[in-house]
Amino acid sequence: MADRPRVHGIGGIFFKAEDPTALTAWYAKHLDVGTEQWGGHIFKWRREETGAEAYSVWSPFKASSDYFDPGNKPYMVNLRVDDLDAVLAALRDEGCRVLDDRYQATEHGKFGYVIDPEGGLVELWEQPKDMPSA
């Protein structure tokens, strides 16, 4: 992993909102963001170093959501990685608080979680090699 960065992009920005529906409507009307049926938005792009299709997600959550637990922030950043297992192993070796019980491997990719020094939940995501960009 030393020859390439651990993180190569932002996979998503997720945040709590008092009224996600109204907030999404405002972003859709004024900024053309939040136009997916599920209320979020997909930004499509290509990786500079490989040209591979990629995307980042913007999505509000209900203020009452516990999805960001045990983090203590009203947001969560999803960071894109190429080798989730290696990144998580390195973080463990460095003494970081990796949430092994939240690790997921799904059709949407592999997801791992770490808590930053200020209590924020960071979601690490390895996109499947065969997953369309969006």
DSSP file (Angstrom, degrees, kcal/mol; ACC not computed):
  #  RESIDUE AA STRUCTURE BP1 BP2  ACC     N-H-->O    O-->H-N    N-H-->O    O-->H-N    TCO  KAPPA ALPHA  PHI   PSI    X-CA   Y-CA   Z-CA
    1    1 A M    >         0   0    0      0, 0.0     3,-1.6     0, 0.0    82,-0.0   0.000 360.0 360.0 360.0 -16.0    0.0    0.0    0.0
    2    2 A A  T 3   +     0   0    0      1,-0.3     4,-0.1     3,-0.0     0, 0.0   0.769 360.0  59.3 -64.4 -24.7    3.0    2.3    0.4
    3    3 A D  T 3  S+     0   0    0      2,-0.1    -1,-0.3     1,-0.0     0, 0.0   0.527 112.3  35.4 -84.2  -4.6    3.2    2.9   -3.3
    4    4 A R  S <  S-     0   0    0     -3,-1.6     4,-0.0     0, 0.0    -1,-0.0  -0.985  93.7 -93.7-144.0 154.7   -0.4    4.3   -3.6
    5    5 A P        -     0   0    0      0, 0.0    -2,-0.1     0, 0.0    -3,-0.0  -0.338  25.7-132.2 -67.7 149.4   -2.6    6.4   -1.3
    6    6 A R  S    S+     0   0    0      1,-0.1    76,-0.5    75,-0.1     2,-0.4   0.902  95.7  40.9 -64.6 -41.5   -5.0    4.7    1.0
    7    7 A V  E     +A   81   0A   0     74,-0.2    74,-0.2     1,-0.1    -1,-0.1  -0.908  58.1 177.3-113.1 134.9   -7.9    6.9    0.0
    8    8 A H  E     -     0   0A   0     72,-2.3     2,-0.3    -2,-0.4    73,-0.1   0.309  63.1 -20.7-120.1   8.7   -8.5    7.9   -3.6
    9    9 A G  E    S-A   80   0A   0     71,-0.7    71,-2.9    38,-0.1     2,-0.6  -0.950  72.1 -74.8 170.1 174.0  -11.7   10.0   -3.3
   10   10 A I  E     -A   79   0A   0     -2,-0.3    69,-0.3    69,-0.2     3,-0.1  -0.843  30.8-173.1 -93.4 122.4  -14.8   10.9   -1.5
   11   11 A G  E     -     0   0A   0     67,-2.6    46,-2.2    -2,-0.6     2,-0.3   0.771  64.8 -26.6 -84.5 -29.1  -17.5    8.2   -1.8
   12   12 A G  E     -Ab  78  57A   0     66,-1.8    66,-2.9    44,-0.3     2,-0.5  -0.957  42.9-133.2-178.0 158.7  -20.2   10.2   -0.1
   13   13 A I  E     -Ab  77  58A   0     44,-2.7    46,-2.4    -2,-0.3     2,-0.4  -0.992  28.4-178.5-124.4 120.2  -21.2   12.9    2.3
   14   14 A F  E     +Ab  76  59A   0     62,-2.6    62,-3.0    -2,-0.5     2,-0.3  -0.966   7.2 167.1-124.2 134.7  -24.0   11.9    4.6
   15   15 A F  E     -Ab  75  60A   0     44,-1.5    46,-3.3    -2,-0.4     2,-0.3  -0.978  34.4-106.9-149.2 156.8  -25.5   14.3    7.2
   16   16 A K  E     - b   0  61A   0     58,-3.0     2,-0.3    -2,-0.3    46,-0.2  -0.623  33.8-176.1 -86.6 144.8  -28.4   14.6    9.5
   17   17 A A  E     - b   0  62A   0     44,-2.3    46,-1.4    -2,-0.3    47,-0.2  -0.994  33.1-132.9-140.2 144.5  -31.2   17.1    8.7
   18   18 A E  S    S+     0   0    0     -2,-0.3    45,-0.1     1,-0.3    -1,-0.1   0.889 109.0  15.3 -62.5 -39.4  -34.3   18.2   10.7
   19   19 A D  S  > S+     0   0    0      1,-0.1     4,-2.7    43,-0.1    -1,-0.3  -0.713  70.5 179.7-136.8  83.3  -36.4   17.8    7.5
   20   20 A P  H  > S+     0   0    0      0, 0.0     4,-2.6     0, 0.0     5,-0.2   0.838  82.3  53.9 -55.4 -36.0  -34.5   15.8    4.9
   21   21 A T  H  > S+     0   0    0      2,-0.2     4,-2.2     1,-0.2     5,-0.1   0.946 112.6  41.3 -65.9 -48.5  -37.3   15.9    2.4
   22   22 A A  H  > S+     0   0    0      2,-0.2     4,-2.1     1,-0.2    -1,-0.2   0.899 115.9  50.5 -66.1 -40.6  -37.6   19.7    2.5
   23   23 A L  H  X S+     0   0    0     -4,-2.7     4,-2.4     1,-0.2    -2,-0.2   0.916 110.6  49.1 -64.2 -42.5  -33.8   20.2    2.5
   24   24 A T  H  X S+     0   0    0     -4,-2.6     4,-2.7    -5,-0.3    -1,-0.2   0.901 109.0  53.2 -62.4 -41.2  -33.5   17.9   -0.5
   25   25 A A  H  X S+     0   0    0     -4,-2.2     4,-2.6     2,-0.2    -1,-0.2   0.899 109.0  49.5 -61.4 -40.5  -36.2   19.8   -2.3
   26   26 A W  H  X S+     0   0    0     -4,-2.1     4,-2.8     2,-0.2     5,-0.4   0.949 112.7  46.2 -63.3 -48.7  -34.3   23.1   -1.7
   27   27 A Y  H  X S+     0   0    0     -4,-2.4     4,-2.3     1,-0.2     6,-1.6   0.888 114.1  49.3 -61.8 -39.1  -31.0   21.6   -3.0
   28   28 A A  H  X S+     0   0    0     -4,-2.7     4,-0.9     4,-0.3    -1,-0.2   0.925 115.3  43.2 -66.0 -44.1  -32.8   20.1   -6.0
   29   29 A K  H  < S+     0   0    0     -4,-2.6    -2,-0.2    -5,-0.2    -1,-0.2   0.925 127.6  26.7 -67.7 -45.3  -34.5   23.4   -6.9
   30   30 A H  H  < S+     0   0    0     -4,-2.8    -3,-0.2    -5,-0.2    -2,-0.2   0.735 137.7  19.5 -95.8 -24.1  -31.6   25.7   -6.3
   31   31 A L  H  < S-     0   0    0     -4,-2.3    -3,-0.2    -5,-0.4    -2,-0.1   0.363  92.6-119.3-129.5   3.3  -28.5   23.6   -7.0
   32   32 A D  S  < S+     0   0    0     -4,-0.9     2,-0.4    -5,-0.5    -4,-0.3   0.826  73.7 127.4  57.4  33.1  -29.7   20.6   -9.0
   33   33 A V        +     0   0    0     -6,-1.6    -1,-0.2     1,-0.2    -2,-0.2  -0.959  52.6  37.7-119.1 137.5  -28.5   18.3   -6.2
   34   34 A G        +     0   0    0     -2,-0.4     7,-0.2    -7,-0.1    -6,-0.2   0.760  68.9 135.8  97.0  30.2  -30.8   15.7   -4.5
   35   35 A T        +     0   0    0     -3,-0.2     6,-0.2    -8,-0.1     2,-0.1   0.403  32.8 107.1 -97.1   2.9  -32.6   14.6   -7.6
   36   36 A E  S >  S-     0   0    0      4,-2.4     3,-2.1     1,-0.1    -3,-0.0  -0.493  80.5-115.8 -77.1 152.8  -32.5   10.8   -7.2
   37   37 A Q  T 3  S+     0   0    0      1,-0.3    -1,-0.1    -2,-0.1     4,-0.0   0.828 115.9  57.6 -56.7 -33.1  -35.8    9.1   -6.2
   38   38 A W  T 3  S-     0   0    0      1,-0.1    -1,-0.3     2,-0.0     3,-0.1   0.453 122.0-105.6 -82.1   0.5  -34.3    8.1   -2.9
   39   39 A G  S <  S+     0   0    0     -3,-2.1    -2,-0.1     1,-0.3     2,-0.1   0.294  87.7  92.0 100.2  -9.9  -33.6   11.7   -2.0
   40   40 A G        -     0   0    0     19,-0.1    -4,-2.4    -5,-0.1     2,-0.3  -0.182  66.4-121.4-100.4-162.7  -29.8   11.9   -2.5
   41   41 A H  E     -C   58   0A   0     17,-2.2    17,-2.4    -7,-0.2     2,-0.5  -0.998   7.4-144.7-145.7 144.4  -27.7   12.7   -5.4
   42   42 A I  E     -C   57   0A   0     -2,-0.3     2,-0.6    15,-0.2    15,-0.2  -0.952   8.2-160.4-113.0 123.4  -25.0   10.9   -7.4
   43   43 A F  E     -C   56   0A   0     13,-3.3    13,-2.3    -2,-0.5     2,-0.3  -0.918  14.8-152.5-101.0 116.3  -22.0   12.8   -8.8
   44   44 A K  E     +C   55   0A   0     -2,-0.6     2,-0.3    11,-0.2    11,-0.2  -0.682  28.0 146.7 -91.4 142.8  -20.3   10.8  -11.6
   45   45 A W  E     -C   54   0A   0      9,-2.6     9,-2.7    -2,-0.3     2,-0.4  -0.941  39.8-112.8-158.6 176.0  -16.7   11.2  -12.3
   46   46 A R  E     -C   53   0A   0     -2,-0.3     2,-0.3     7,-0.2     7,-0.2  -0.955  33.0-108.9-122.0 141.9  -13.6    9.3  -13.5
   47   47 A R     >  -     0   0    0      5,-2.6     4,-3.1    -2,-0.4     3,-0.2  -0.520  23.9-142.1 -68.2 129.7  -10.5    8.5  -11.6
   48   48 A E  T  4 S+     0   0    0     -2,-0.3    -1,-0.1     1,-0.2     0, 0.0   0.900  96.7  45.6 -60.9 -43.7   -7.6   10.6  -12.8
   49   49 A E  T  4 S+     0   0    0      1,-0.2    -1,-0.2     3,-0.0    -2,-0.0   0.736 131.7  17.3 -78.2 -21.3   -5.0    7.9  -12.5
   50   50 A T  T  4 S-     0   0    0     -3,-0.2    -2,-0.2     2,-0.1    -1,-0.2   0.612  87.1-130.8-122.4 -20.5   -7.0    5.0  -14.1
   51   51 A G     <  +     0   0    0     -4,-3.1    -3,-0.1     1,-0.3     3,-0.1   0.476  54.7 151.9  77.9   1.8   -9.9    6.6  -16.0
   52   52 A A        -     0   0    0     -5,-0.1    -5,-2.6    -6,-0.1    -1,-0.3  -0.344  52.9-103.6 -66.9 144.6  -12.2    4.2  -14.3
   53   53 A E  E     + C   0  46A   0     -7,-0.2     2,-0.3    -3,-0.1    -7,-0.2  -0.415  52.4 161.3 -66.1 143.3  -15.8    5.3  -13.8
   54   54 A A  E     - C   0  45A   0     -9,-2.7    -9,-2.6    -2,-0.1     2,-0.3  -0.933  18.9-159.2-152.3 171.3  -16.6    6.3  -10.2
   55   55 A Y  E     - C   0  44A   0     -2,-0.3     2,-0.3   -11,-0.2   -11,-0.2  -0.991   9.4-145.8-155.6 160.6  -19.2    8.3   -8.3
   56   56 A S  E     - C   0  43A   0    -13,-2.3   -13,-3.3    -2,-0.3     2,-0.4  -0.952  19.6-139.8-126.7 148.1  -19.8   10.1   -5.0
   57   57 A V  E     -bC  12  42A   0    -46,-2.2   -44,-2.7    -2,-0.3     2,-0.4  -0.876   9.0-164.0-114.5 140.8  -23.1   10.3   -3.1
   58   58 A W  E     +bC  13  41A   0    -17,-2.4   -17,-2.2    -2,-0.4   -44,-0.2  -0.992  25.8 160.4-117.3 126.7  -24.7   13.2   -1.3
   59   59 A S  E     -b   14   0A   0    -46,-2.4   -44,-1.5    -2,-0.4     2,-0.3  -0.910  30.7-145.3-156.9 124.7  -27.5   12.2    1.1
   60   60 A P  E     -b   15   0A   0      0, 0.0     2,-0.3     0, 0.0   -44,-0.2  -0.621  18.1-158.7 -82.8 148.0  -29.3   13.7    4.0
   61   61 A F  E     -b   16   0A   0    -46,-3.3   -44,-2.3    -2,-0.3   -42,-0.1  -0.831  33.0 -86.9-116.9 158.9  -30.5   11.4    6.8
   62   62 A K  E >   -b   17   0A   0     -2,-0.3     3,-2.0   -46,-0.2   -44,-0.2  -0.372  37.6-119.8 -61.1 145.7  -33.3   12.1    9.4
   63   63 A A  T 3  S+     0   0    0    -46,-1.4    -1,-0.1     1,-0.3   -45,-0.1   0.787 114.2  56.4 -58.9 -27.7  -31.9   13.9   12.5
   64   64 A S  T 3  S+     0   0    0    -47,-0.2    -1,-0.3   -46,-0.1    -2,-0.1   0.480  79.7 126.6 -84.6  -1.9  -33.0   10.9   14.6
   65   65 A S    <   -     0   0    0     -3,-2.0     3,-0.2     1,-0.1    -4,-0.1  -0.251  44.6-164.6 -59.3 139.7  -31.0    8.4   12.6
   66   66 A D    >   +     0   0    0      1,-0.1     3,-1.8     2,-0.1    -1,-0.1   0.231  62.1 106.9-104.5  12.1  -28.6    6.3   14.6
   67   67 A Y  T 3  S+     0   0    0      1,-0.3    -1,-0.1     3,-0.1     4,-0.1   0.806  76.1  54.8 -61.2 -30.0  -26.7    5.2   11.4
   68   68 A F  T >  S+     0   0    0     -3,-0.2     3,-1.7     2,-0.1    -1,-0.3   0.450  92.2 151.2 -85.6   0.2  -23.7    7.4   12.4
   69   69 A D  T <   +     0   0    0     -3,-1.8     3,-0.1     1,-0.3    -3,-0.0  -0.475  54.1  30.1 -71.3 146.4  -23.4    5.7   15.9
   70   70 A P  T 3  S+     0   0    0      0, 0.0    -1,-0.3     0, 0.0    -2,-0.1  -0.950 107.8  88.8 -86.0  13.7  -21.2    5.3   17.7
   71   71 A G    <   -     0   0    0     -3,-1.7    49,-0.2     1,-0.1    48,-0.1  -0.290  67.9-146.1 -63.9 158.1  -19.8    8.4   16.2
   72   72 A N        +     0   0    0     47,-2.8    48,-0.2    -3,-0.1    -1,-0.1   0.153  64.9  95.5-115.3  18.5  -20.9   11.7   17.9
   73   73 A K  S    S-     0   0    0     46,-0.4    48,-0.1    -5,-0.3    -5,-0.1  -0.753  76.3-125.7-107.6 155.8  -21.1   14.0   14.8
   74   74 A P  S    S+     0   0    0      0, 0.0   -58,-3.0     0, 0.0     2,-0.3   0.169  92.0  51.0 -84.7  20.5  -24.2   14.8   12.8
   75   75 A Y  E     -A   15   0A   0    -60,-0.3    46,-0.5    -7,-0.1     2,-0.3  -0.951  62.0-156.4-147.3 164.9  -22.4   13.7    9.6
   76   76 A M  E     -Ad  14 121A   0    -62,-3.0   -62,-2.6    -2,-0.3     2,-0.5  -0.979  11.0-149.1-144.5 135.4  -20.4   10.9    8.2
   77   77 A V  E     -Ad  13 122A   0     44,-0.9    46,-2.3    -2,-0.3     2,-0.5  -0.901   7.9-151.2-105.1 134.3  -17.9   11.0    5.3
   78   78 A N  E     -Ad  12 123A   0    -66,-2.9   -67,-2.6    -2,-0.5   -66,-1.8  -0.922  13.6-162.6-104.2 124.3  -17.4    7.9    3.1
   79   79 A L  E     -Ad  10 124A   0     44,-3.0    46,-2.8    -2,-0.5     2,-0.3  -0.901  15.5-126.4-111.9 137.7  -14.0    7.6    1.7
   80   80 A R  E     +Ad   9 125A   0    -71,-2.9   -72,-2.3    -2,-0.4   -71,-0.7  -0.634  30.9 176.4 -84.9 134.3  -13.1    5.4   -1.3
   81   81 A V  E     -A    7   0A   0     44,-2.8    46,-0.4    -2,-0.3     3,-0.2  -0.928  30.7-144.5-132.5 157.9  -10.3    2.9   -1.0
   82   82 A D  S    S+     0   0    0    -76,-0.5     2,-0.3    -2,-0.3    -1,-0.1   0.774  97.2  27.8 -90.8 -30.5   -8.9    0.2   -3.4
   83   83 A D     >  +     0   0    0    -77,-0.3     4,-2.2     1,-0.1    -1,-0.2  -0.745  65.5 178.3-136.2  84.4   -8.1   -2.4   -0.7
   84   84 A L  H  > S+     0   0    0     -2,-0.3     4,-2.9    -3,-0.2     5,-0.3   0.894  80.6  53.3 -57.0 -45.8  -10.4   -2.1    2.3
   85   85 A D  H  > S+     0   0    0      1,-0.2     4,-2.2     2,-0.2    -1,-0.2   0.901 110.8  46.7 -60.9 -41.1   -9.0   -5.0    4.2
   86   86 A A  H  > S+     0   0    0     -3,-0.2     4,-2.3     2,-0.2    -1,-0.2   0.898 112.8  49.8 -66.9 -40.1   -5.4   -3.7    3.9
   87   87 A V  H  X S+     0   0    0     -4,-2.2     4,-2.5     2,-0.2    -2,-0.2   0.933 111.9  47.6 -64.4 -45.2   -6.5   -0.2    5.0
   88   88 A L  H  X S+     0   0    0     -4,-2.9     4,-2.5     1,-0.2    -2,-0.2   0.902 111.3  51.1 -63.1 -40.3   -8.4   -1.6    8.0
   89   89 A A  H  X S+     0   0    0     -4,-2.2     4,-2.5    -5,-0.3    -1,-0.2   0.920 111.0  48.4 -62.2 -43.5   -5.4   -3.7    9.0
   90   90 A A  H  X S+     0   0    0     -4,-2.3     4,-1.6     2,-0.2    -2,-0.2   0.908 111.1  50.2 -63.6 -41.8   -3.1   -0.7    8.8
   91   91 A L  H  <>S+     0   0    0     -4,-2.5     5,-2.6     2,-0.2    -2,-0.2   0.910 110.6  49.4 -63.6 -41.9   -5.4    1.4   10.8
   92   92 A R  H ><5S+     0   0    0     -4,-2.5     3,-1.9     1,-0.2    -2,-0.2   0.941 109.7  51.7 -59.9 -46.7   -5.7   -1.3   13.5
   93   93 A D  H 3<5S+     0   0    0     -4,-2.5    -1,-0.2     1,-0.3    -2,-0.2   0.805 107.3  54.0 -60.3 -29.8   -1.8   -1.6   13.6
   94   94 A E  T 3<5S-     0   0    0     -4,-1.6    -1,-0.3    -5,-0.2    -2,-0.2   0.383 122.5-106.2 -86.9   3.8   -1.7    2.2   14.1
   95   95 A G  T < 5 +     0   0    0     -3,-1.9    -3,-0.2     1,-0.2    -2,-0.1   0.616  66.9 151.7  85.5  13.0   -4.0    2.0   17.1
   96   96 A C      < -     0   0    0     -5,-2.6     2,-1.3    -6,-0.2    -1,-0.2  -0.384  55.6-107.0 -75.8 156.6   -7.1    3.4   15.4
   97   97 A R  E     -E  115   0A   0     18,-0.6    18,-2.2    -2,-0.1     2,-0.4  -0.690  42.7-176.0 -86.9  90.4  -10.6    2.4   16.6
   98   98 A V  E     -E  114   0A   0     -2,-1.3     2,-1.3    16,-0.2    16,-0.3  -0.743  23.6-137.9 -88.3 133.3  -11.8    0.2   13.8
   99   99 A L    >   +     0   0    0     14,-2.7     3,-1.9    -2,-0.4     4,-0.3  -0.659  27.3 174.6 -93.6  81.3  -15.4   -1.0   14.2
  100  100 A D  G >  S+     0   0    0     -2,-1.3     3,-1.2     1,-0.3    -1,-0.2   0.795  73.1  64.1 -59.3 -30.6  -14.9   -4.7   13.2
  101  101 A D  G 3  S+     0   0    0      1,-0.2    -1,-0.3    -3,-0.2    -2,-0.1   0.613 100.8  52.5 -71.8 -10.7  -18.6   -5.5   14.0
  102  102 A R  G <  S+     0   0    0     -3,-1.9    -1,-0.2    11,-0.1    -2,-0.2   0.451  76.2 128.0-102.4  -1.4  -19.8   -3.1   11.3
  103  103 A Y    <   -     0   0    0     -3,-1.2     2,-0.4    -4,-0.3     9,-0.2  -0.286  38.2-173.6 -56.7 135.6  -17.7   -4.6    8.4
  104  104 A Q  E     -F  111   0A   0      7,-2.4     7,-3.0     2,-0.0     2,-0.5  -0.997  24.0-167.1-137.5 140.1  -20.0   -5.4    5.5
  105  105 A A  E     +F  110   0A   0     -2,-0.4     5,-0.2     5,-0.2     2,-0.2  -0.970  32.6 152.0-122.9 113.8  -19.5   -7.1    2.1
  106  106 A T  E >   -F  109   0A   0      3,-2.9     3,-1.7    -2,-0.5    -2,-0.0  -0.708  63.5 -89.7-131.0 179.0  -22.5   -6.5   -0.2
  107  107 A E  T 3  S+     0   0    0      1,-0.3     3,-0.1    -2,-0.2    -2,-0.0   0.690 126.6  58.3 -65.0 -17.0  -23.3   -6.2   -3.9
  108  108 A H  T 3  S-     0   0    0      1,-0.4    -1,-0.3    19,-0.1     2,-0.2   0.437 122.4 -93.5 -91.4  -1.3  -22.5   -2.5   -3.5
  109  109 A G  E <   -F  106   0A   0     -3,-1.7    -3,-2.9    18,-0.2     2,-0.4  -0.740  53.0 -47.8 123.7-171.9  -19.0   -3.2   -2.3
  110  110 A K  E     -FG 105 126A   0     16,-2.0    16,-2.6    -2,-0.2     2,-0.4  -0.849  48.2-163.5-104.4 139.7  -17.2   -3.6    1.0
  111  111 A F  E     +FG 104 125A   0     -7,-3.0    -7,-2.4    -2,-0.4     2,-0.3  -0.981  10.0 175.4-127.1 132.7  -17.6   -1.2    3.9
  112  112 A G  E     - G   0 124A   0     12,-2.5    12,-3.6    -2,-0.4     2,-0.4  -0.924  15.0-145.6-131.7 159.8  -15.5   -0.7    6.9
  113  113 A Y  E     + G   0 123A   0    -14,-0.3   -14,-2.7    -2,-0.3     2,-0.3  -0.968  15.7 175.0-134.7 142.8  -15.7    1.9    9.7
  114  114 A V  E     -EG  98 122A   0      8,-2.0     8,-2.8    -2,-0.4     2,-0.5  -0.984  27.2-128.4-140.7 148.5  -13.3    3.7   11.9
  115  115 A I  E     -EG  97 121A   0    -18,-2.2   -18,-0.6    -2,-0.3     6,-0.2  -0.870  25.6-136.8 -98.7 128.6  -13.8    6.5   14.5
  116  116 A D    >   -     0   0    0      4,-3.0     3,-2.2    -2,-0.5     6,-0.0  -0.277  33.7 -93.0 -77.6 171.4  -11.7    9.6   14.1
  117  117 A P  T 3  S+     0   0    0      0, 0.0    -1,-0.1     0, 0.0    -2,-0.0   0.691 125.7  51.0 -61.6 -18.8   -9.9   11.3   17.1
  118  118 A E  T 3  S-     0   0    0      2,-0.1   -46,-0.1     0, 0.0    -2,-0.0   0.301 125.1 -97.1-101.7  10.2  -12.8   13.7   17.6
  119  119 A G  S <  S+     0   0    0     -3,-2.2   -47,-2.8     1,-0.3   -46,-0.4   0.574  74.4 144.2  92.2   9.4  -15.5   11.0   17.6
  120  120 A G        -     0   0    0    -49,-0.2    -4,-3.0   -48,-0.2     2,-0.5  -0.620  49.6-123.5 -84.8 141.4  -16.6   11.2   14.0
  121  121 A L  E     -dG  76 115A   0    -46,-0.5   -44,-0.9    -2,-0.3     2,-0.5  -0.711  24.3-165.0 -83.1 128.3  -17.6    8.0   12.1
  122  122 A V  E     -dG  77 114A   0     -8,-2.8    -8,-2.0    -2,-0.5     2,-0.5  -0.972   5.1-154.7-115.3 124.3  -15.6    7.5    8.9
  123  123 A E  E     -dG  78 113A   0    -46,-2.3   -44,-3.0    -2,-0.5     2,-0.4  -0.873   6.0-157.7 -99.3 126.0  -17.0    4.9    6.4
  124  124 A L  E     -dG  79 112A   0    -12,-3.6   -12,-2.5    -2,-0.5     2,-0.4  -0.889  12.2-165.9-104.9 134.7  -14.4    3.4    4.1
  125  125 A W  E     -dG  80 111A   0    -46,-2.8   -44,-2.8    -2,-0.4     2,-0.6  -0.976  19.0-165.9-132.2 127.8  -15.7    1.9    0.9
  126  126 A E  E     - G   0 110A   0    -16,-2.6   -16,-2.0    -2,-0.4   -44,-0.1  -0.942  25.2-141.5-107.3 109.9  -14.2   -0.4   -1.7
  127  127 A Q        -     0   0    0     -2,-0.6   -18,-0.2   -46,-0.4   -19,-0.1  -0.467  27.0-104.6 -69.0 136.6  -16.3   -0.3   -4.9
  128  128 A P    >   -     0   0    0      0, 0.0     3,-1.3     0, 0.0    -1,-0.1  -0.330  24.5-125.0 -60.1 145.9  -16.7   -3.7   -6.6
  129  129 A K  T 3  S+     0   0    0      1,-0.3    -2,-0.1    -3,-0.1   -20,-0.0   0.828 110.0  43.2 -61.9 -32.7  -14.6   -4.0   -9.7
  130  130 A D  T 3  S+     0   0    0      2,-0.0    -1,-0.3     0, 0.0    -3,-0.0   0.285  85.4 119.1 -98.6  10.4  -17.7   -4.9  -11.8
  131  131 A M    <   -     0   0    0     -3,-1.3   -23,-0.0     1,-0.1    -4,-0.0  -0.621  66.4-122.3 -80.4 127.7  -20.1   -2.3  -10.3
  132  132 A P        -     0   0    0      0, 0.0    -1,-0.1     0, 0.0    -2,-0.0  -0.285  28.4-109.0 -62.2 157.4  -21.4    0.2  -12.8
  133  133 A S              0   0    0      1,-0.1   -88,-0.1   -79,-0.1    -2,-0.1   0.785 360.0 360.0 -65.4 -28.2  -20.7    3.8  -11.9
  134  134 A A              0   0    0    -90,-0.0    -1,-0.1   -79,-0.0   -92,-0.0   0.278 360.0 360.0 162.6 360.0  -24.3    4.5  -11.0
